[in-house]
């Protein structure tokens, strides 16, 4: 009697496909972590330049000019309409004195 041999091979190597898929997933995950780290580093540098380092340059000069205007005391904001600018402490005292 002749034995019939059946070949169950389909040509699809499942362990190799699983290993390659895992390798690709690990690579993509590592790449995303690398890119995220680069973005966070660039973001931190930009944050330091814009927010934390406001001590010098044009921003400090502008802030000093604005503070000098506020500290100058009474001033006309719009003389035609009768609007006056004054320090907040003087404004509070004026409101309290008018309320009594």
DSSP file (Angstrom, degrees, kcal/mol; ACC not computed):
  #  RESIDUE AA STRUCTURE BP1 BP2  ACC     N-H-->O    O-->H-N    N-H-->O    O-->H-N    TCO  KAPPA ALPHA  PHI   PSI    X-CA   Y-CA   Z-CA
    1    1 A X              0   0    0      0, 0.0     2,-0.5     0, 0.0     0, 0.0   0.000 360.0 360.0 360.0 133.3    0.0    0.0    0.0
    2    2 A X        -     0   0    0      1,-0.0     2,-0.5     2,-0.0     0, 0.0  -0.713 360.0-135.3 -89.7 129.2    1.3    3.3   -0.9
    3    3 A X        -     0   0    0     -2,-0.5     2,-0.7     1,-0.0    -1,-0.0  -0.679  13.1-135.7 -86.8 134.3    1.2    5.9    1.8
    4    4 A X        -     0   0    0     -2,-0.5     2,-0.6     2,-0.0    -1,-0.0  -0.763  16.8-153.3 -88.3 122.7    0.0    9.3    0.7
    5    5 A X        -     0   0    0     -2,-0.7     2,-0.5     2,-0.0    -2,-0.0  -0.835   5.2-157.1 -98.0 129.4    2.2   12.0    2.1
    6    6 A X        -     0   0    0     -2,-0.6     2,-0.8     2,-0.0    -2,-0.0  -0.901   6.4-148.0-107.1 132.1    0.6   15.3    2.6
    7    7 A X        -     0   0    0     -2,-0.5    -2,-0.0     1,-0.1     0, 0.0  -0.875  11.1-173.3 -99.6 111.5    2.7   18.4    2.8
    8    8 A X        +     0   0    0     -2,-0.8     2,-0.3     2,-0.0    -1,-0.1   0.337  44.0 121.5 -88.7   7.6    1.0   20.9    5.1
    9    9 A X        -     0   0    0      1,-0.1    -2,-0.1     2,-0.1     0, 0.0  -0.553  36.2-178.8 -75.9 132.3    3.4   23.7    4.3
   10   10 A X        -     0   0    0     -2,-0.3    -1,-0.1     2,-0.2     3,-0.1   0.509  47.5-112.0-105.3  -7.9    1.7   26.8    3.0
   11   11 A X  S    S+     0   0    0      1,-0.2     2,-0.7     0, 0.0    -2,-0.1   0.501  82.2 120.1  88.9   3.3    4.8   28.9    2.4
   12   12 A X        -     0   0    0      4,-0.0     2,-1.2     5,-0.0    -2,-0.2  -0.908  51.8-156.6-107.0 111.2    3.9   31.3    5.2
   13   13 A X     >  -     0   0    0     -2,-0.7     4,-2.0     1,-0.2     5,-0.2  -0.718  11.5-175.4 -91.0  92.2    6.5   31.4    7.9
   14   14 A X  H  > S+     0   0    0     -2,-1.2     4,-2.5     1,-0.2     5,-0.2   0.892  77.8  51.3 -61.2 -47.3    4.4   32.6   10.9
   15   15 A X  H  > S+     0   0    0      1,-0.2     4,-2.3     2,-0.2    -1,-0.2   0.897 111.3  49.1 -60.0 -37.7    7.2   33.0   13.5
   16   16 A X  H  > S+     0   0    0      2,-0.2     4,-2.5     1,-0.2    -1,-0.2   0.909 111.2  49.1 -66.9 -41.1    9.3   35.0   11.1
   17   17 A X  H  X S+     0   0    0     -4,-2.0     4,-2.3     2,-0.2    -2,-0.2   0.904 112.0  49.0 -65.0 -41.5    6.3   37.3   10.3
   18   18 A X  H  X S+     0   0    0     -4,-2.5     4,-2.5     2,-0.2    -2,-0.2   0.922 112.5  47.8 -64.2 -44.2    5.6   37.8   14.0
   19   19 A X  H  X S+     0   0    0     -4,-2.3     4,-2.4    -5,-0.2    -2,-0.2   0.906 112.5  48.3 -64.6 -42.3    9.3   38.6   14.8
   20   20 A X  H  X S+     0   0    0     -4,-2.5     4,-2.3     2,-0.2    -1,-0.2   0.910 111.6  50.5 -64.8 -41.4    9.5   41.1   11.9
   21   21 A X  H  X S+     0   0    0     -4,-2.3     4,-2.4     2,-0.2    -2,-0.2   0.917 111.3  48.0 -62.8 -44.0    6.3   42.8   13.0
   22   22 A X  H  X S+     0   0    0     -4,-2.5     4,-2.5     1,-0.2    -1,-0.2   0.905 110.7  51.5 -62.9 -41.1    7.5   43.1   16.5
   23   23 A X  H  X S+     0   0    0     -4,-2.4     4,-2.2     1,-0.2    -2,-0.2   0.906 110.8  48.2 -62.4 -41.4   10.8   44.5   15.3
   24   24 A X  H  X S+     0   0    0     -4,-2.3     4,-2.5     2,-0.2    -2,-0.2   0.914 111.7  49.7 -65.8 -43.1    9.0   47.1   13.2
   25   25 A X  H  X S+     0   0    0     -4,-2.4     4,-2.3     1,-0.2    -2,-0.2   0.904 111.3  48.5 -63.0 -41.9    6.7   48.1   16.1
   26   26 A X  H  X S+     0   0    0     -4,-2.5     4,-2.5     2,-0.2    -1,-0.2   0.901 111.9  50.1 -65.1 -40.3    9.7   48.5   18.4
   27   27 A X  H  X S+     0   0    0     -4,-2.2     4,-2.5    -5,-0.2    -2,-0.2   0.923 111.3  47.7 -63.1 -44.9   11.5   50.6   15.8
   28   28 A X  H  X S+     0   0    0     -4,-2.5     4,-2.3     2,-0.2    -2,-0.2   0.897 112.8  49.4 -64.7 -40.0    8.5   52.9   15.3
   29   29 A X  H  X S+     0   0    0     -4,-2.3     4,-2.1     2,-0.2    -2,-0.2   0.927 112.2  47.5 -64.3 -45.1    8.1   53.3   19.1
   30   30 A X  H  X S+     0   0    0     -4,-2.5     4,-2.2     1,-0.2    -2,-0.2   0.894 111.7  51.2 -63.5 -39.8   11.8   54.1   19.6
   31   31 A X  H  X S+     0   0    0     -4,-2.5     4,-2.5     2,-0.2    -1,-0.2   0.900 108.9  50.8 -63.9 -41.3   11.6   56.6   16.7
   32   32 A X  H  X S+     0   0    0     -4,-2.3     4,-2.4     1,-0.2    -1,-0.2   0.894 110.4  49.5 -65.9 -38.3    8.6   58.3   18.2
   33   33 A X  H  X S+     0   0    0     -4,-2.1     4,-2.3     2,-0.2    -2,-0.2   0.907 111.3  49.9 -64.7 -40.7   10.3   58.6   21.5
   34   34 A X  H  X S+     0   0    0     -4,-2.2     4,-2.0     2,-0.2    -2,-0.2   0.930 113.0  45.4 -62.3 -46.6   13.4   60.1   19.8
   35   35 A X  H  X S+     0   0    0     -4,-2.5     4,-2.3     1,-0.2    -2,-0.2   0.884 112.0  51.7 -66.4 -38.8   11.3   62.6   17.9
   36   36 A X  H  X S+     0   0    0     -4,-2.4     4,-2.6     2,-0.2    -1,-0.2   0.897 108.6  51.5 -65.4 -39.5    9.3   63.6   21.0
   37   37 A X  H  X S+     0   0    0     -4,-2.3     4,-2.1     2,-0.2    -2,-0.2   0.906 110.0  49.2 -62.9 -41.4   12.5   64.1   22.9
   38   38 A X  H  X S+     0   0    0     -4,-2.0     4,-2.2     2,-0.2    -2,-0.2   0.901 111.6  49.0 -63.4 -41.3   13.8   66.4   20.2
   39   39 A X  H  X S+     0   0    0     -4,-2.3     4,-2.7     2,-0.2    -2,-0.2   0.931 110.8  49.7 -64.0 -45.6   10.6   68.4   20.2
   40   40 A X  H  X S+     0   0    0     -4,-2.6     4,-2.4     1,-0.2    -2,-0.2   0.881 110.5  50.7 -62.9 -38.0   10.6   68.8   24.0
   41   41 A X  H  X S+     0   0    0     -4,-2.1     4,-2.1     2,-0.2    -1,-0.2   0.935 112.4  45.7 -64.5 -45.8   14.2   70.0   23.9
   42   42 A X  H  X S+     0   0    0     -4,-2.2     4,-2.2     1,-0.2    -2,-0.2   0.889 112.3  52.1 -64.1 -38.8   13.4   72.6   21.2
   43   43 A X  H  X S+     0   0    0     -4,-2.7     4,-2.6     2,-0.2    -1,-0.2   0.911 108.8  50.2 -63.8 -42.7   10.3   73.6   23.1
   44   44 A X  H  X S+     0   0    0     -4,-2.4     4,-2.4     2,-0.2    -2,-0.2   0.899 110.3  49.9 -63.4 -40.9   12.3   74.1   26.3
   45   45 A X  H  X S+     0   0    0     -4,-2.1     4,-2.1     2,-0.2    -1,-0.2   0.918 112.7  46.7 -63.1 -42.9   14.8   76.3   24.5
   46   46 A X  H  X S+     0   0    0     -4,-2.2     4,-2.3     2,-0.2     5,-0.3   0.893 111.4  51.9 -66.1 -40.1   12.1   78.4   22.9
   47   47 A X  H  X>S+     0   0    0     -4,-2.6     4,-2.9     1,-0.2     5,-1.2   0.915 110.6  48.0 -63.0 -43.7   10.3   78.8   26.3
   48   48 A X  I  <>S+     0   0    0     -4,-2.4     5,-1.7     1,-0.2    -1,-0.2   0.898 113.0  48.7 -63.9 -39.7   13.5   79.9   28.0
   49   49 A X  I  <5S+     0   0    0     -4,-2.1    -2,-0.2    -5,-0.2    -1,-0.2   0.884 122.2  31.9 -68.6 -38.0   14.2   82.4   25.3
   50   50 A X  I  <5S+     0   0    0     -4,-2.3    -2,-0.2    -5,-0.1    -3,-0.2   0.863 132.9  20.0 -90.3 -37.8   10.8   83.9   25.2
   51   51 A X  I  <5S+     0   0    0     -4,-2.9     3,-0.4    -5,-0.3    -3,-0.2   0.876 125.3  38.7-103.3 -47.4    9.5   83.7   28.8
   52   52 A X  I   <S+     0   0    0     -5,-1.2     2,-0.8     1,-0.2     3,-0.2   0.801 109.0  58.3 -81.9 -28.3   12.4   83.3   31.2
   53   53 A X      < +     0   0    0     -5,-1.7     3,-0.3    -6,-0.3    -1,-0.2  -0.427  61.6 121.4-102.1  58.7   15.0   85.6   29.6
   54   54 A X        +     0   0    0     -2,-0.8    -1,-0.2    -3,-0.4    -2,-0.1   0.228  44.1  99.6 -99.5  14.0   13.1   88.8   29.7
   55   55 A X  S    S+     0   0    0     -3,-0.2     2,-0.2     4,-0.1    -1,-0.2   0.832  82.6  31.9 -71.7 -33.2   15.7   90.6   31.8
   56   56 A X  S    S+     0   0    0     -3,-0.3     3,-0.5     4,-0.1     4,-0.4  -0.653  90.8  32.1-121.1 174.7   17.5   92.4   29.0
   57   57 A X  S  > S-     0   0    0     -2,-0.2     4,-1.5     1,-0.2     3,-0.3  -0.379 107.3 -24.6  86.2-158.0   16.9   94.0   25.7
   58   58 A X  H  > S+     0   0    0      1,-0.2     4,-2.6     2,-0.2    -1,-0.2   0.805 129.2  60.6 -67.2 -32.4   13.9   95.8   24.3
   59   59 A X  H  > S+     0   0    0     -3,-0.5     4,-2.3     1,-0.2    -1,-0.2   0.911 105.9  46.9 -64.8 -41.6   11.4   94.1   26.6
   60   60 A X  H  > S+     0   0    0     -4,-0.4     4,-2.2    -3,-0.3    -1,-0.2   0.890 113.0  49.3 -67.1 -39.1   13.1   95.4   29.7
   61   61 A X  H  X S+     0   0    0     -4,-1.5     4,-2.2     2,-0.2    -2,-0.2   0.916 112.0  48.2 -65.7 -42.7   13.2   99.0   28.2
   62   62 A X  H  X S+     0   0    0     -4,-2.6     4,-2.4     1,-0.2    -2,-0.2   0.910 111.8  49.6 -64.2 -42.2    9.6   98.9   27.2
   63   63 A X  H  X S+     0   0    0     -4,-2.3     4,-2.4     1,-0.2    -1,-0.2   0.892 110.1  50.9 -63.8 -39.8    8.6   97.6   30.7
   64   64 A X  H  X S+     0   0    0     -4,-2.2     4,-2.0     2,-0.2    -1,-0.2   0.892 110.2  49.7 -65.3 -39.9   10.6  100.4   32.3
   65   65 A X  H  X S+     0   0    0     -4,-2.2     4,-1.9     2,-0.2    -2,-0.2   0.923 112.3  47.1 -64.0 -44.6    8.9  103.0   30.2
   66   66 A X  H  X S+     0   0    0     -4,-2.4     4,-2.1     1,-0.2    -2,-0.2   0.893 111.9  50.0 -65.8 -39.4    5.5  101.7   30.9
   67   67 A X  H  X S+     0   0    0     -4,-2.4     4,-2.3     1,-0.2    -1,-0.2   0.875 108.4  53.6 -66.8 -36.3    6.2  101.6   34.7
   68   68 A X  H  X S+     0   0    0     -4,-2.0     4,-0.8     2,-0.2    -1,-0.2   0.890 108.1  50.0 -65.0 -38.9    7.5  105.1   34.6
   69   69 A X  H >< S+     0   0    0     -4,-1.9     3,-0.6     1,-0.2     4,-0.3   0.920 112.6  47.2 -63.4 -43.8    4.3  106.3   33.0
   70   70 A X  H >< S+     0   0    0     -4,-2.1     3,-0.7     1,-0.2    -2,-0.2   0.868 113.9  47.0 -67.0 -36.0    2.2  104.5   35.7
   71   71 A X  H 3< S+     0   0    0     -4,-2.3    -1,-0.2     1,-0.2    -2,-0.2   0.545  89.1  87.3 -82.7  -7.1    4.3  105.9   38.5
   72   72 A X  T << S-     0   0    0     -4,-0.8     2,-0.3    -3,-0.6    -1,-0.2   0.707  89.3-133.6 -68.9 -19.7    4.3  109.5   37.2
   73   73 A X    <   +     0   0    0     -3,-0.7    -1,-0.2    -4,-0.3     2,-0.1  -0.787  61.5  13.2 104.7-148.6    1.0  110.3   39.0
   74   74 A X        +     0   0    0     -2,-0.3     2,-0.3    12,-0.1    12,-0.2  -0.375  69.8 159.6 -67.9 141.6   -2.0  112.1   37.5
   75   75 A X  E     -A   85   0A   0     10,-2.0    10,-3.5    -2,-0.1     2,-0.5  -0.983  43.1-101.2-157.2 154.8   -2.0  112.4   33.7
   76   76 A X  E     +A   84   0A   0     -2,-0.3     8,-0.2     8,-0.2     3,-0.1  -0.692  30.1 175.1 -80.6 128.7   -4.5  113.0   31.0
   77   77 A X  E    S-     0   0A   0      6,-2.4     2,-0.3    -2,-0.5     7,-0.2   0.813  86.6  -0.3 -92.8 -46.7   -5.5  109.9   29.1
   78   78 A X  E  >> -A   83   0A   0      5,-1.9     5,-2.6     1,-0.1     4,-0.6  -0.777  67.5-177.2-144.4  94.6   -8.2  111.7   27.0
   79   79 A X  T >45S+     0   0    0     -2,-0.3     3,-0.6     1,-0.2    -1,-0.1   0.844  81.4  59.3 -65.6 -34.8   -8.4  115.4   27.8
   80   80 A X  T 345S+     0   0    0      1,-0.2    -1,-0.2     2,-0.1    -2,-0.0   0.864 114.8  35.6 -63.2 -35.9  -11.3  116.0   25.4
   81   81 A X  T 345S-     0   0    0     -3,-0.4    -1,-0.2     2,-0.1    -2,-0.2   0.395 115.3-112.4 -99.5   2.8  -13.5  113.5   27.2
   82   82 A X  T <<5 +     0   0    0     -4,-0.6     2,-0.5    -3,-0.6    -3,-0.2   0.794  60.8 154.1  76.5  28.8  -12.2  114.3   30.7
   83   83 A X  E   < -A   78   0A   0     -5,-2.6    -6,-2.4     2,-0.0    -5,-1.9  -0.814  20.1-172.2 -96.8 127.8  -10.4  110.9   31.3
   84   84 A X  E     -A   76   0A   0     -2,-0.5     2,-0.4    -8,-0.2    -8,-0.2  -0.920  14.8-143.5-119.6 141.1   -7.6  111.0   33.8
   85   85 A X  E     +A   75   0A   0    -10,-3.5   -10,-2.0    -2,-0.4     2,-0.3  -0.872  28.5 163.8-101.7 137.8   -5.1  108.3   34.6
   86   86 A X        -     0   0    0     -2,-0.4   -12,-0.1   -12,-0.2     5,-0.1  -0.979  43.9 -80.4-148.7 158.8   -3.9  108.0   38.2
   87   87 A X     >  -     0   0    0     -2,-0.3     4,-2.1     1,-0.1     3,-0.2  -0.240  42.0-118.7 -60.6 150.4   -2.1  105.5   40.4
   88   88 A X  H  > S+     0   0    0      1,-0.2     4,-2.5     2,-0.2     5,-0.2   0.848 112.1  54.9 -63.2 -36.4   -4.3  102.7   41.8
   89   89 A X  H  > S+     0   0    0      1,-0.2     4,-2.1     2,-0.2    -1,-0.2   0.909 109.9  46.8 -64.8 -40.4   -3.7  103.6   45.4
   90   90 A X  H  > S+     0   0    0      2,-0.2     4,-2.3     1,-0.2    -2,-0.2   0.883 111.1  52.6 -66.1 -38.1   -4.8  107.2   44.8
   91   91 A X  H  X S+     0   0    0     -4,-2.1     4,-2.2     2,-0.2    -2,-0.2   0.902 109.2  49.1 -64.9 -41.1   -7.9  105.9   42.9
   92   92 A X  H  X S+     0   0    0     -4,-2.5     4,-2.5     2,-0.2    -2,-0.2   0.930 111.7  48.5 -63.2 -45.1   -8.9  103.7   45.8
   93   93 A X  H  X S+     0   0    0     -4,-2.1     4,-2.4     1,-0.2    -2,-0.2   0.895 111.1  51.1 -62.6 -39.1   -8.5  106.6   48.3
   94   94 A X  H  X S+     0   0    0     -4,-2.3     4,-1.9     2,-0.2    -1,-0.2   0.896 110.5  48.1 -65.1 -41.5  -10.5  108.8   46.0
   95   95 A X  H  X S+     0   0    0     -4,-2.2     4,-1.6     2,-0.2    -2,-0.2   0.911 112.8  48.4 -65.7 -42.5  -13.4  106.3   45.8
   96   96 A X  H  X S+     0   0    0     -4,-2.5     4,-0.8     1,-0.2    -2,-0.2   0.916 111.7  49.1 -64.5 -42.8  -13.4  105.7   49.5
   97   97 A X  H  < S+     0   0    0     -4,-2.4     3,-0.3     1,-0.2    -1,-0.2   0.845 112.3  48.1 -67.1 -32.7  -13.5  109.5   50.2
   98   98 A X  H  < S+     0   0    0     -4,-1.9    -1,-0.2     1,-0.2    -2,-0.2   0.771 106.5  58.4 -77.2 -24.9  -16.3  110.0   47.8
   99   99 A X  H  <        0   0    0     -4,-1.6    -1,-0.2     1,-0.2    -2,-0.2   0.683 360.0 360.0 -77.5 -16.7  -18.3  107.2   49.2
  100  100 A X     <        0   0    0     -4,-0.8    -1,-0.2    -3,-0.3    -2,-0.1   0.457 360.0 360.0 -91.2 360.0  -18.4  108.7   52.8
